[in-house]
Amino acid sequence: MTAAPDHLPPLAGLENARLDWRQDDSGESAPHSSAFDDVYFSRHDGRAETEHVFLAANRLPERFRDWQAPRPFVIGETGFGTGLNMLCAWACFDAHAPAGARLHLVSTEKFPLARDDLARALTAWPDLAERAAALVAQWPEPVAGVHRLWLDDRVTLDLHFGDTTERLQLLDGAVDAWFLDGFAPSKNPEMWHDALFAAMAARSRPGATFATFTCAGVVKRGLRAAGFAWRKVPGFGRKREMLAGEIETPPADERRRATPWLTPPAVQTARRVAVIGAGLAGTTVAAALARRGVAVTLIDREGPGAGASGNAQGALYVKLAADTNLQSRCYLAGLLHSRRWLAALDPDQALWSPGGVLQLATTAREARRQARFLANHPLPERVVRGVDAEEAGRLAGLDLPHGGLDYPLAGWVRPDALCRRLAASDGVSAYRGEVRELSPIAGDDEDGGWRLTLSGGDGGGGGKNGENTLEVDQVVIAAANGSNRFAQTAALPLQPVRGQISRLTLPQGAPAPARVVCAGGYVMPPIDATLTFGASFAPNDADAATREADHTFNLEELERTLPGYAAALTEAGAELSPAALDGRTAVRAASPDKSPYAGPVPDAEAWRRDYAALAKDATLIPATPGRHHPGLWISAAHGSRGLASAPLCAELIASRICDEPLPLEAPLADHLHPGRRVIRDLIRGH
């Protein structure tokens, strides 16, 4: 049995693999690890070795051919290296799996290759070039954590960067076949130890297989102690023997022992899902489910891209805490995820721009906070770096009196157009109306589905007083500030936050920022000759009317962020009076702790009964798993940073619904769990 670590490893960049290129037995140049004094593969027979050791010994061709489950087949790997094993598995899947099958690859890597080294290494196999190009195009920065890549419509790759054992302990997901790879035990003894094999066992499905090139005693003993049965089988080339085997009954996962309320709900049928709300949260969920073959009905009173997601331009940015916390980890993971997701969704950049974001330090206090952040988070400069005023001005294309943090991978997006694009995804049907009531459909078990009572449009069923009904297997609520208006979600507190942006049509030749610049407010590069800046911030205000006073506030904030810029605009002929500005107001939703809700909806009444003892002793650990409303999910409380959080939360929910490994470490998925507030209130006696 194995549990997740008590804490996450430091949020930091990783060291890239140090390579030299040596001639192998065939006389061809192949990558060699300087750190481990071992080769990644032989150009002469490396692919044949992969196919023998990992594909054939795990019986993948026949298992792929017979795969009929609605969930994907999951392969786990210890040591991604050049990706050759995974590319070969993908090719095998394409050759043998039926059309409706899906493949999910999970691989760990402590020393990821630099992008150029990866591309060079994979040139050895021209017939894999198209697959290699898809991998290289999405190759993430070397940051500890989970990085999800969409290799094609049927194949997903999760790269878990960091120590292999630690990564598997943090994995929330289960594996069907293991590639137990990595440099040989004699070269890399730190990887091959009992904790690794225990983590593999705990993340295995019943009957999961494994294969490895080595027959080392430490491997045989460790596998057997973890519950794997192994046998020696013929090895490849000059290696006479290797190991293969399986685990019929994996050990119980101890992850939820301390937090039983976070036990995931049982997997249910998900042929038809209704998504309530067609803003960023709802359309990203709808598209994520549709990509997995689920039929989605997307319901919104005003249609896609209304409300807080209806702006013509929005900043893709994060503001990370100086001292690492779970919220910052989630948002940084979300920023990196959104960047890859947007590049895959819209490679022509019609909907977004990766122009970067400058977060200025306009006060001494903010400068100290940023310095502490950089000291605590040694991240790659491609992710975030400190810049002085001169460099910040060069990046922004304006004279700036302050330096700050530069996020080169951030930028801006057209949220309204993005929502419309996602709502038009194959498999998504839009319904314009309002959900009046959610009712579970009684059945013999908890898998009965949901009945939605709707007003407006044609809900697909008869009704009275202009109402219709829709019956589905599961429901995702993504209705922003209205997400807790249903009986099942009333226990989840949401705070309305009114925000107004200001828009100015720029005269020809007027100066404009080349990068998103933010401090107390933000200003974005112009699109369609329109400069957008703001935004006002008014908690507990749900009035959507545009106010001249907020234009005044935004102009004042613009001057604080970019001193002298307003005067330069006026000199160029722009009219900057509040009355001359255009604007748009929206009401965002925030949670009390400012992290989104993403996951299953807890049965709050049951939790209050089952965990009532926590009010008297918060150290008690009840044995009862958390009860949830079956097949009911929520993605809400994204506040002003939904572009960095909603796509990742959508993948989290879709992965849970479709029984896949999660795109976040287990503690981060737990942090986003909608029931966290119920437990907090119980402990505090509320």
C-alpha positions as CSV (number, residue, x, y, z in Angstrom):
1,M,0.0,0.0,0.0
2,T,1.2,3.5,-0.8
3,A,0.0,6.9,-0.1
4,A,0.7,10.2,-1.7
5,P,3.5,12.3,-0.2
6,D,2.4,14.6,2.6
7,H,3.4,17.6,0.5
8,L,4.2,18.5,-3.1
9,P,7.8,18.9,-4.2
10,P,9.1,22.4,-4.8
11,L,7.5,24.3,-7.7
12,A,10.6,24.8,-9.8
13,G,12.2,24.2,-13.2
14,L,13.9,20.9,-13.9
15,E,17.4,20.3,-15.2
16,N,17.3,19.3,-18.9
17,A,19.0,16.0,-19.8
18,R,22.7,16.5,-20.6
19,L,23.4,14.7,-23.8
20,D,26.4,13.9,-26.0
21,W,25.9,12.2,-29.4
22,R,27.9,9.1,-29.9
23,Q,28.1,6.5,-32.7
24,D,26.3,3.3,-31.9
25,D,26.9,-0.2,-33.2
26,S,25.5,0.8,-36.6
27,G,27.9,3.8,-36.9
28,E,25.0,6.2,-36.6
29,S,24.9,9.1,-34.1
30,A,22.6,8.4,-31.1
31,P,21.9,10.3,-27.9
32,H,23.9,9.3,-24.8
33,S,23.2,10.6,-21.3
34,S,26.3,12.3,-19.8
35,A,24.8,12.1,-16.3
36,F,24.1,8.3,-16.4
37,D,26.7,7.2,-18.9
38,D,24.1,5.2,-20.8
39,V,22.4,5.4,-24.2
40,Y,18.7,6.2,-24.8
41,F,18.5,3.8,-27.7
42,S,20.4,2.3,-30.6
43,R,19.6,3.8,-34.0
44,H,20.3,0.4,-35.4
45,D,17.8,-1.6,-33.4
46,G,16.3,0.7,-30.8
47,R,12.8,0.6,-32.2
48,A,12.9,-3.2,-32.6
49,E,13.9,-3.5,-29.0
50,T,11.0,-1.2,-27.9
51,E,8.5,-3.4,-29.9
52,H,9.9,-6.6,-28.4
53,V,10.3,-5.5,-24.8
54,F,7.3,-3.2,-24.2
55,L,4.7,-3.8,-26.9
56,A,4.9,-7.6,-27.4
57,A,5.6,-8.5,-23.8
58,N,2.5,-6.5,-22.7
59,R,0.5,-8.1,-25.5
60,L,-0.5,-4.7,-26.8
61,P,-1.4,-5.6,-30.4
62,E,-4.1,-8.1,-29.3
63,R,-5.3,-6.0,-26.3
64,F,-5.7,-3.0,-28.6
65,R,-7.6,-5.1,-31.1
66,D,-10.0,-6.3,-28.5
67,W,-10.5,-3.0,-26.7
68,Q,-14.2,-2.1,-26.4
69,A,-14.4,-0.1,-23.1
70,P,-15.7,3.5,-23.3
71,R,-12.7,4.6,-21.3
72,P,-9.2,4.8,-22.8
73,F,-6.6,2.1,-22.5
74,V,-3.9,3.5,-20.2
75,I,-0.2,2.9,-20.5
76,G,2.2,4.1,-17.7
77,E,5.9,4.5,-18.2
78,T,8.8,5.2,-15.9
79,G,11.2,7.4,-17.9
80,F,10.0,9.1,-21.1
81,G,13.4,9.7,-22.5
82,T,13.1,10.5,-26.2
83,G,9.5,9.3,-26.3
84,L,10.3,6.4,-28.6
85,N,8.3,3.9,-26.5
86,M,5.2,6.0,-26.5
87,L,5.4,6.8,-30.2
88,C,5.7,3.1,-30.9
89,A,2.7,2.4,-28.7
90,W,0.7,5.1,-30.5
91,A,1.6,3.5,-33.9
92,C,0.7,0.1,-32.6
93,F,-2.6,1.5,-31.4
94,D,-3.4,3.0,-34.7
95,A,-2.6,-0.2,-36.5
96,H,-4.8,-2.5,-34.3
97,A,-7.4,-0.6,-32.2
98,P,-11.0,-0.2,-33.4
99,A,-12.1,3.2,-34.6
100,G,-13.9,4.2,-31.4
101,A,-11.1,3.2,-29.0
102,R,-8.9,5.8,-27.2
103,L,-5.4,5.6,-25.8
104,H,-4.0,7.5,-22.8
105,L,-0.3,7.6,-22.2
106,V,1.2,8.6,-18.8
107,S,5.0,8.9,-18.5
108,T,7.4,10.3,-15.9
109,E,10.6,12.1,-16.6
110,K,13.0,13.7,-14.1
111,F,15.4,15.1,-16.8
112,P,13.4,16.1,-19.8
113,L,15.2,16.6,-23.1
114,A,15.5,20.1,-24.5
115,R,13.1,20.5,-27.4
116,D,15.9,20.6,-30.1
117,D,17.5,17.4,-28.7
118,L,14.1,15.7,-28.7
119,A,13.5,16.6,-32.3
120,R,17.0,15.5,-33.3
121,A,16.8,12.2,-31.5
122,L,13.5,11.3,-33.2
123,T,14.8,11.9,-36.8
124,A,16.1,8.4,-36.6
125,W,12.7,7.0,-37.6
126,P,11.2,8.8,-40.7
127,D,8.0,6.7,-40.5
128,L,7.4,8.2,-37.1
129,A,8.0,11.8,-38.3
130,E,4.4,12.9,-38.2
131,R,3.9,11.6,-34.7
132,A,7.2,13.0,-33.6
133,A,6.2,16.4,-34.9
134,A,3.0,16.4,-32.9
135,L,5.0,15.6,-29.8
136,V,7.7,18.2,-30.4
137,A,5.2,20.9,-31.2
138,Q,3.6,20.6,-27.8
139,W,6.8,19.8,-25.8
140,P,6.4,21.6,-22.5
141,E,8.8,23.7,-20.6
142,P,10.8,21.7,-18.0
143,V,8.6,22.6,-15.0
144,A,7.8,20.0,-12.3
145,G,4.2,18.9,-12.6
146,V,1.7,17.4,-15.1
147,H,1.6,18.5,-18.7
148,R,-1.2,17.2,-20.9
149,L,-0.6,16.9,-24.6
150,W,-3.2,16.0,-27.3
151,L,-1.3,13.9,-29.8
152,D,-4.4,13.4,-32.0
153,D,-8.1,13.0,-31.6
154,R,-7.8,9.6,-29.9
155,V,-4.4,9.8,-28.2
156,T,-3.6,11.8,-25.1
157,L,-0.2,12.0,-23.4
158,D,0.3,13.2,-19.8
159,L,4.0,14.0,-19.0
160,H,4.7,14.0,-15.3
161,F,7.9,15.9,-14.9
162,G,9.8,15.1,-11.7
163,D,11.1,12.1,-9.7
164,T,9.4,9.0,-11.0
165,T,8.4,7.5,-7.7
166,E,7.1,10.8,-6.4
167,R,5.2,11.4,-9.7
168,L,3.5,8.0,-9.5
169,Q,2.5,8.6,-5.8
170,L,0.9,11.9,-6.9
171,L,-0.9,10.4,-9.9
172,D,-4.7,10.2,-9.7
173,G,-5.4,7.5,-12.2
174,A,-5.0,3.8,-13.0
175,V,-2.9,2.0,-15.5
176,D,-3.5,-1.1,-17.7
177,A,0.0,-1.7,-18.9
178,W,3.4,-0.6,-17.6
179,F,6.6,0.2,-19.5
180,L,9.1,-0.2,-16.7
181,D,11.9,1.7,-18.4
182,G,14.7,4.0,-17.5
183,F,18.5,3.7,-17.4
184,A,19.7,0.4,-16.1
185,P,19.6,-0.3,-12.3
186,S,23.4,-0.3,-12.3
187,K,23.5,3.2,-13.9
188,N,20.5,4.8,-12.0
189,P,20.0,2.9,-8.7
190,E,18.1,5.9,-7.2
191,M,15.0,5.1,-9.4
192,W,14.8,1.3,-8.9
193,H,13.6,0.8,-5.3
194,D,10.7,-0.6,-3.4
195,A,8.8,2.6,-3.2
196,L,8.6,2.8,-7.0
197,F,7.2,-0.7,-7.3
198,A,4.7,0.0,-4.5
199,A,3.6,3.2,-6.3
200,M,3.1,1.2,-9.6
201,A,1.0,-1.4,-7.8
202,A,-1.2,1.2,-6.2
203,R,-1.8,2.9,-9.5
204,S,-2.6,-0.4,-11.4
205,R,-6.0,-1.7,-12.5
206,P,-6.7,-5.4,-11.7
207,G,-4.8,-7.5,-14.2
208,A,-2.4,-4.7,-15.2
209,T,0.7,-6.0,-17.0
210,F,4.3,-4.8,-17.0
211,A,7.4,-5.4,-19.0
212,T,11.0,-4.4,-18.4
213,F,14.3,-5.1,-20.1
214,T,16.1,-5.9,-16.9
215,C,16.3,-9.0,-14.7
216,A,18.2,-7.4,-11.9
217,G,17.5,-8.9,-8.5
218,V,16.4,-5.6,-6.9
219,V,13.7,-5.4,-9.6
220,K,12.5,-8.9,-9.1
221,R,12.4,-8.6,-5.4
222,G,10.7,-5.2,-5.5
223,L,8.0,-6.3,-7.9
224,R,7.2,-9.4,-6.0
225,A,7.0,-7.5,-2.7
226,A,4.6,-5.0,-4.3
227,G,2.2,-7.8,-5.5
228,F,3.4,-8.3,-9.1
229,A,3.8,-11.8,-10.4
230,W,6.8,-11.9,-12.8
231,R,8.4,-14.4,-15.1
232,K,11.5,-14.4,-17.3
233,V,10.9,-14.2,-21.0
234,P,13.4,-14.1,-23.9
235,G,15.2,-10.8,-24.1
236,F,16.2,-8.7,-27.1
237,G,19.4,-9.0,-29.0
238,R,22.4,-9.9,-26.9
239,K,20.2,-9.7,-23.7
240,R,19.2,-13.3,-23.1
241,E,16.3,-12.7,-20.6
242,M,13.9,-9.9,-19.5
243,L,10.9,-9.7,-17.2
244,A,7.2,-9.6,-17.8
245,G,4.2,-10.1,-15.6
246,E,1.0,-8.8,-14.1
247,I,-0.8,-7.8,-10.9
248,E,-4.2,-9.4,-10.4
249,T,-5.3,-7.6,-7.2
250,P,-3.6,-4.3,-6.7
251,P,-3.3,-3.1,-3.1
252,A,-5.9,-0.7,-1.6
253,D,-5.0,2.9,-2.4
254,E,-4.4,4.7,1.0
255,R,-4.6,8.1,-0.6
256,R,-8.1,8.9,1.0
257,R,-7.4,7.6,4.4
258,A,-6.9,11.1,5.9
259,T,-9.6,12.8,3.7
260,P,-12.4,10.2,3.1
261,W,-14.8,13.0,2.0
262,L,-12.6,13.5,-1.2
263,T,-13.1,9.9,-2.3
264,P,-14.1,10.2,-6.0
265,P,-17.6,9.1,-6.9
266,A,-18.1,5.8,-8.8
267,V,-17.8,6.0,-12.5
268,Q,-21.2,6.2,-14.2
269,T,-22.7,6.1,-17.7
270,A,-21.9,9.3,-19.6
271,R,-23.4,8.9,-23.1
272,R,-25.4,12.2,-22.8
273,V,-24.3,15.1,-20.6
274,A,-26.0,18.5,-20.2
275,V,-23.7,21.5,-19.5
276,I,-25.5,24.5,-17.9
277,G,-23.8,27.7,-18.9
278,A,-22.0,28.6,-22.2
279,G,-19.3,30.9,-20.9
280,L,-15.6,29.8,-20.8
281,A,-16.3,27.3,-18.0
282,G,-19.2,25.6,-19.8
283,T,-17.9,25.7,-23.4
284,T,-14.5,24.2,-22.4
285,V,-16.2,21.4,-20.5
286,A,-18.6,20.8,-23.5
287,A,-15.7,20.7,-26.0
288,A,-13.6,18.4,-23.7
289,L,-16.5,15.9,-23.3
290,A,-17.4,16.0,-27.0
291,R,-13.8,15.3,-27.9
292,R,-14.2,12.0,-25.9
293,G,-17.3,11.0,-27.9
294,V,-19.9,12.2,-25.3
295,A,-23.1,13.8,-26.7
296,V,-23.4,17.3,-25.0
297,T,-26.3,19.6,-24.7
298,L,-25.0,23.1,-23.9
299,I,-27.7,25.3,-22.2
300,D,-27.5,29.0,-21.8
301,R,-30.1,31.7,-21.5
302,E,-28.2,34.1,-23.7
303,G,-26.1,31.8,-25.9
304,P,-22.3,31.2,-26.0
305,G,-20.0,33.9,-24.9
306,A,-22.3,36.0,-22.9
307,G,-21.9,37.3,-19.3
308,A,-18.3,37.6,-18.0
309,S,-17.0,35.6,-21.0
310,G,-18.4,38.0,-23.5
311,N,-15.5,40.5,-23.7
312,A,-13.9,40.9,-27.1
313,Q,-10.5,40.6,-25.4
314,G,-9.3,39.1,-22.2
315,A,-5.9,38.6,-20.5
316,L,-4.4,35.2,-20.2
317,Y,-2.4,35.7,-17.0
318,V,-1.8,34.7,-13.4
319,K,-0.6,36.4,-10.3
320,L,1.3,33.8,-8.2
321,A,1.9,34.0,-4.5
322,A,5.4,34.8,-3.3
323,D,5.3,31.7,-1.1
324,T,4.2,28.5,-2.9
325,N,0.7,27.5,-2.2
326,L,-1.8,25.1,-3.8
327,Q,-3.7,27.9,-5.5
328,S,-0.6,29.2,-7.2
329,R,0.3,25.7,-8.3
330,C,-3.2,25.3,-9.9
331,Y,-3.0,28.6,-11.7
332,L,0.5,28.1,-13.0
333,A,-0.5,24.6,-14.2
334,G,-3.6,26.2,-15.8
335,L,-1.6,28.9,-17.6
336,L,0.8,26.4,-19.1
337,H,-2.1,24.1,-20.0
338,S,-4.1,26.9,-21.6
339,R,-1.0,27.9,-23.7
340,R,-0.7,24.4,-25.1
341,W,-4.4,24.0,-25.5
342,L,-4.9,27.2,-27.4
343,A,-1.9,26.4,-29.7
344,A,-3.5,23.0,-30.5
345,L,-7.0,24.4,-30.9
346,D,-6.1,27.5,-33.0
347,P,-2.6,27.2,-34.5
348,D,-3.3,30.2,-36.7
349,Q,-3.9,32.4,-33.7
350,A,-7.2,33.9,-34.9
351,L,-8.5,33.7,-31.3
352,W,-5.5,34.5,-29.2
353,S,-2.0,36.0,-29.1
354,P,1.0,34.6,-27.2
355,G,2.5,38.1,-26.9
356,G,3.4,37.8,-23.2
357,V,2.3,39.6,-20.0
358,L,4.2,42.1,-17.9
359,Q,3.3,42.3,-14.3
360,L,4.8,45.6,-13.1
361,A,6.1,46.3,-9.6
362,T,4.8,49.9,-9.2
363,T,5.4,50.0,-5.5
364,A,8.4,49.1,-3.3
365,R,6.2,46.5,-1.5
366,E,5.3,44.8,-4.8
367,A,8.9,44.8,-5.9
368,R,9.9,43.0,-2.6
369,R,7.1,40.5,-3.2
370,Q,8.2,39.8,-6.7
371,A,11.8,39.4,-5.6
372,R,10.7,36.9,-2.9
373,F,8.6,35.0,-5.6
374,L,11.6,34.7,-7.9
375,A,13.8,33.5,-5.0
376,N,11.3,30.9,-4.0
377,H,10.5,29.7,-7.6
378,P,13.5,28.9,-9.8
379,L,11.4,28.5,-12.9
380,P,12.6,28.6,-16.5
381,E,12.9,32.1,-18.0
382,R,10.5,31.0,-20.7
383,V,7.8,30.7,-18.0
384,V,8.6,33.8,-15.8
385,R,11.6,36.1,-15.3
386,G,12.4,39.3,-13.6
387,V,13.0,42.4,-15.8
388,D,14.2,45.9,-15.1
389,A,12.4,49.0,-16.3
390,E,14.5,49.3,-19.4
391,E,13.8,45.7,-20.5
392,A,10.1,46.0,-19.5
393,G,9.8,49.1,-21.7
394,R,11.4,47.4,-24.6
395,L,9.0,44.5,-24.3
396,A,6.0,46.7,-24.0
397,G,7.1,49.2,-26.7
398,L,6.5,52.1,-24.2
399,D,8.7,54.0,-21.7
400,L,8.1,52.4,-18.3
401,P,9.3,53.6,-15.0
402,H,9.1,50.2,-13.3
403,G,10.3,46.7,-13.9
404,G,8.5,43.6,-12.9
405,L,7.8,40.0,-13.9
406,D,7.6,38.9,-17.5
407,Y,5.5,35.9,-18.5
408,P,6.5,35.2,-22.1
409,L,4.0,32.3,-22.5
410,A,1.0,34.4,-21.4
411,G,-0.9,36.8,-23.6
412,W,-4.5,37.7,-24.6
413,V,-7.5,35.9,-26.0
414,R,-10.8,36.7,-27.7
415,P,-13.1,35.1,-25.1
416,D,-16.4,35.7,-26.9
417,A,-15.2,34.2,-30.1
418,L,-13.5,31.4,-28.3
419,C,-16.7,30.4,-26.6
420,R,-18.6,30.4,-29.9
421,R,-15.9,28.2,-31.5
422,L,-16.1,25.7,-28.6
423,A,-19.9,25.7,-28.7
424,A,-19.7,24.7,-32.3
425,S,-17.6,21.6,-31.7
426,D,-18.8,18.4,-33.2
427,G,-21.0,16.6,-30.7
428,V,-22.2,19.7,-29.0
429,S,-25.8,20.9,-29.4
430,A,-26.7,24.4,-28.2
431,Y,-30.0,25.1,-26.4
432,R,-31.0,28.7,-25.6
433,G,-33.0,28.7,-22.5
434,E,-32.8,28.5,-18.7
435,V,-32.7,25.5,-16.4
436,R,-35.4,26.0,-13.8
437,E,-34.9,22.8,-11.8
438,L,-32.6,19.7,-11.6
439,S,-34.2,16.5,-10.5
440,P,-32.5,13.1,-10.1
441,I,-34.3,10.3,-12.1
442,A,-35.2,7.5,-9.7
443,G,-33.6,4.2,-10.7
444,D,-32.6,0.9,-9.3
445,D,-29.2,2.3,-8.4
446,E,-27.5,5.7,-8.3
447,D,-27.0,5.7,-12.1
448,G,-30.5,6.9,-13.0
449,G,-29.5,10.2,-14.6
450,W,-31.0,13.7,-14.3
451,R,-34.2,15.5,-15.5
452,L,-33.8,19.2,-16.3
453,T,-36.8,21.4,-16.4
454,L,-36.2,24.2,-18.9
455,S,-37.9,27.3,-20.1
456,G,-37.4,28.7,-23.6
457,G,-36.6,26.9,-26.8
458,D,-37.3,23.2,-27.4
459,G,-35.9,21.1,-24.6
460,G,-36.8,17.8,-26.4
461,G,-39.8,17.0,-24.2
462,G,-43.3,18.1,-23.5
463,G,-44.2,20.4,-20.7
464,K,-46.5,23.1,-19.5
465,N,-46.4,26.9,-19.0
466,G,-43.7,27.1,-21.7
467,E,-41.5,24.6,-20.0
468,N,-39.7,21.6,-21.5
469,T,-37.7,18.7,-20.0
470,L,-34.5,17.1,-20.9
471,E,-33.2,13.8,-19.6
472,V,-29.5,13.1,-19.5
473,D,-27.0,10.8,-17.8
474,Q,-24.9,13.5,-16.1
475,V,-24.9,17.3,-15.7
476,V,-22.1,19.8,-15.4
477,I,-23.1,23.2,-13.8
478,A,-21.0,26.1,-15.2
479,A,-23.3,29.0,-14.7
480,A,-20.9,31.5,-13.1
481,N,-22.6,33.4,-10.3
482,G,-25.8,31.4,-10.8
483,S,-24.1,28.0,-10.3
484,N,-25.3,27.7,-6.7
485,R,-29.0,28.5,-7.3
486,F,-29.9,24.9,-7.5
487,A,-30.9,22.9,-4.4
488,Q,-27.9,20.5,-4.9
489,T,-25.3,23.4,-5.0
490,A,-26.8,25.8,-2.5
491,A,-24.1,24.9,0.0
492,L,-21.3,26.2,-2.2
493,P,-20.7,29.9,-1.5
494,L,-20.2,32.2,-4.5
495,Q,-19.4,35.9,-4.4
496,P,-20.5,38.2,-7.3
497,V,-17.8,40.6,-8.4
498,R,-18.7,43.3,-10.8
499,G,-16.1,44.4,-13.3
500,Q,-16.2,47.0,-16.0
501,I,-13.7,47.4,-18.8
502,S,-13.1,50.6,-20.8
503,R,-12.5,50.7,-24.5
504,L,-10.9,53.5,-26.6
505,T,-10.7,53.8,-30.4
506,L,-7.1,54.7,-31.1
507,P,-6.3,57.5,-33.6
508,Q,-3.9,56.4,-36.3
509,G,-0.3,56.5,-35.1
510,A,-1.2,56.5,-31.4
511,P,1.2,54.7,-29.2
512,A,0.1,51.3,-27.9
513,P,1.5,48.5,-25.7
514,A,3.0,45.5,-27.5
515,R,2.4,43.3,-24.5
516,V,-0.4,43.0,-21.9
517,V,0.7,45.2,-19.0
518,C,-0.8,44.8,-15.6
519,A,-0.4,46.2,-12.1
520,G,-3.4,47.3,-10.2
521,G,-5.3,47.1,-13.5
522,Y,-4.3,46.1,-17.0
523,V,-4.1,47.4,-20.5
524,M,-3.8,45.2,-23.6
525,P,-2.4,45.5,-27.1
526,P,-5.1,47.0,-29.3
527,I,-7.2,44.8,-31.6
528,D,-9.3,46.2,-34.4
529,A,-7.8,49.7,-33.5
530,T,-9.4,49.4,-30.0
531,L,-7.5,49.7,-26.8
532,T,-9.0,47.8,-23.8
533,F,-8.1,48.6,-20.3
534,G,-9.5,48.2,-16.8
535,A,-11.0,46.6,-15.0
536,S,-13.0,47.9,-12.0
537,F,-13.4,45.4,-9.1
538,A,-16.6,45.6,-7.0
539,P,-17.2,42.6,-4.8
540,N,-20.8,41.8,-3.8
541,D,-22.1,44.0,-6.7
542,A,-24.2,42.3,-9.3
543,D,-25.3,45.3,-11.3
544,A,-24.4,44.9,-14.9
545,A,-25.0,48.5,-16.0
546,T,-22.1,50.5,-17.3
547,R,-21.1,53.4,-15.1
548,E,-19.2,56.6,-15.9
549,A,-17.6,56.5,-12.5
550,D,-16.0,53.1,-13.4
551,H,-14.5,54.7,-16.6
552,T,-13.0,57.4,-14.3
553,F,-11.6,54.7,-12.1
554,N,-10.1,52.8,-15.1
555,L,-8.5,56.0,-16.4
556,E,-6.9,56.6,-13.0
557,E,-5.6,53.1,-12.9
558,L,-4.2,53.4,-16.4
559,E,-2.2,56.4,-15.3
560,R,-0.9,54.5,-12.2
561,T,0.1,51.6,-14.4
562,L,1.5,53.6,-17.3
563,P,2.4,57.1,-16.1
564,G,2.2,59.6,-19.0
565,Y,0.6,57.2,-21.4
566,A,-2.8,58.9,-21.2
567,A,-1.1,62.2,-22.1
568,A,0.6,60.6,-25.1
569,L,-2.8,59.3,-26.3
570,T,-4.3,62.7,-25.9
571,E,-1.4,64.3,-27.8
572,A,-2.1,61.8,-30.6
573,G,-5.7,63.0,-30.8
574,A,-7.6,60.5,-28.6
575,E,-10.4,61.8,-26.3
576,L,-9.9,60.3,-22.9
577,S,-12.9,61.7,-21.0
578,P,-15.1,59.1,-19.2
579,A,-18.0,60.2,-21.4
580,A,-16.1,59.4,-24.5
581,L,-15.2,55.8,-23.6
582,D,-17.0,52.7,-24.6
583,G,-17.3,49.9,-22.0
584,R,-18.7,46.6,-21.0
585,T,-19.7,45.3,-17.5
586,A,-19.9,41.8,-16.4
587,V,-20.4,40.0,-13.1
588,R,-17.8,37.4,-12.3
589,A,-18.1,34.7,-9.6
590,A,-15.5,34.0,-6.9
591,S,-15.2,31.5,-4.1
592,P,-14.3,32.6,-0.6
593,D,-10.7,31.2,-1.0
594,K,-10.4,32.5,-4.6
595,S,-9.8,29.1,-6.1
596,P,-12.3,27.6,-8.6
597,Y,-14.7,24.8,-7.9
598,A,-14.0,21.9,-10.2
599,G,-15.3,18.4,-9.5
600,P,-18.3,16.4,-8.2
601,V,-21.0,18.2,-6.3
602,P,-21.0,17.0,-2.6
603,D,-24.2,15.9,-0.9
604,A,-23.8,18.7,1.7
605,E,-26.6,17.3,4.0
606,A,-25.0,13.9,4.1
607,W,-21.5,15.4,4.7
608,R,-22.9,17.4,7.6
609,R,-24.3,14.2,9.2
610,D,-21.4,11.9,8.3
611,Y,-18.6,14.4,9.4
612,A,-20.4,16.2,12.2
613,A,-17.7,15.0,14.7
614,L,-15.1,17.3,13.0
615,A,-16.8,20.2,14.6
616,K,-15.6,18.9,18.0
617,D,-12.3,17.4,16.9
618,A,-10.8,18.3,13.5
619,T,-8.2,15.5,13.9
620,L,-10.8,12.8,13.7
621,I,-10.7,10.7,10.5
622,P,-14.2,9.3,9.8
623,A,-14.3,6.1,7.8
624,T,-17.3,7.0,5.7
625,P,-16.4,8.0,2.0
626,G,-17.9,11.3,0.9
627,R,-21.3,11.1,-0.7
628,H,-21.9,13.1,-3.9
629,H,-25.0,13.8,-6.0
630,P,-24.5,11.0,-8.6
631,G,-23.5,12.4,-12.0
632,L,-23.5,16.1,-11.0
633,W,-20.5,18.3,-11.4
634,I,-19.5,21.9,-11.2
635,S,-17.0,24.3,-12.8
636,A,-17.4,27.7,-11.3
637,A,-15.7,30.5,-9.3
638,H,-13.1,31.3,-12.0
639,G,-13.1,35.0,-11.2
640,S,-11.0,37.2,-13.5
641,R,-8.5,34.4,-14.4
642,G,-10.8,32.0,-16.1
643,L,-8.7,31.9,-19.2
644,A,-5.9,30.3,-17.1
645,S,-8.2,28.0,-15.1
646,A,-11.3,27.0,-17.0
647,P,-9.6,24.8,-19.7
648,L,-7.7,22.8,-17.2
649,C,-10.7,22.5,-14.9
650,A,-12.7,21.2,-17.9
651,E,-10.1,18.5,-18.5
652,L,-10.2,17.6,-14.9
653,I,-13.9,17.1,-14.9
654,A,-14.0,15.4,-18.3
655,S,-11.2,13.0,-17.2
656,R,-13.1,12.2,-14.0
657,I,-16.4,11.6,-15.9
658,C,-14.7,9.4,-18.5
659,D,-12.5,7.4,-16.0
660,E,-9.2,8.7,-17.2
661,P,-6.0,9.8,-15.3
662,L,-6.3,13.4,-14.1
663,P,-4.3,16.3,-15.6
664,L,-3.2,17.4,-12.2
665,E,-1.5,15.9,-9.2
666,A,-4.0,14.4,-6.7
667,P,-3.4,17.2,-4.0
668,L,-4.2,19.9,-6.6
669,A,-7.4,18.1,-7.7
670,D,-8.3,17.8,-4.1
671,H,-7.7,21.6,-3.6
672,L,-10.2,22.3,-6.4
673,H,-12.9,19.9,-5.0
674,P,-16.2,21.7,-4.5
675,G,-16.7,20.1,-1.1
676,R,-13.7,21.8,0.5
677,R,-15.9,24.6,1.8
678,V,-18.4,22.2,3.4
679,I,-15.6,20.6,5.4
680,R,-14.0,23.9,6.3
681,D,-17.4,25.2,7.7
682,L,-17.9,22.0,9.6
683,I,-14.5,22.2,11.3
684,R,-15.1,25.9,12.2
685,G,-18.5,25.1,13.6
686,H,-20.4,27.2,11.0
